[in-house]
Amino acid sequence: MIHTPLATPHPHACPHGRLGRLLARELPPGLTLGASTWRPWASASFVGARHAFPCQAAVGDLEAIRRSLRARLSAVEWRLPGHIVADIAVESDDSGRGLRIEVLTVED
């Protein structure tokens, strides 16, 4: 009989779901996440993913919310096993009525 070891999760599996859950905890009241997407990303030295999280604000000055959220997310110590958050951007969406959070993760 041949024994095959139990499959273990890939140490560098995409952290998109975990990142979304952690991000949701950092949002100020009145800002909600929409349906997110991710796509693989690579450079000559790194492999990772780009994650996009659209957000809608119930009320408030969207530009002030954007600046505050950018500062807040930049200060977070993200815990993503096997990955590092390399960059975070918070921009107005194309409609001008919401925000888009983009996160670049790279494999550690």
Buried (B, 14 or more C-beta within 10 A) or exposed (E): EEEEEEEEEEEBEBBBEBBBEBBEEBBEEEBEBBEBEBEEBEEEEBEBBBBBBBBBBEEEEBEEBBEBBBEBBEEEEBEBEBBBBEEBEBEEBEEEEBBBBEBBBBBE
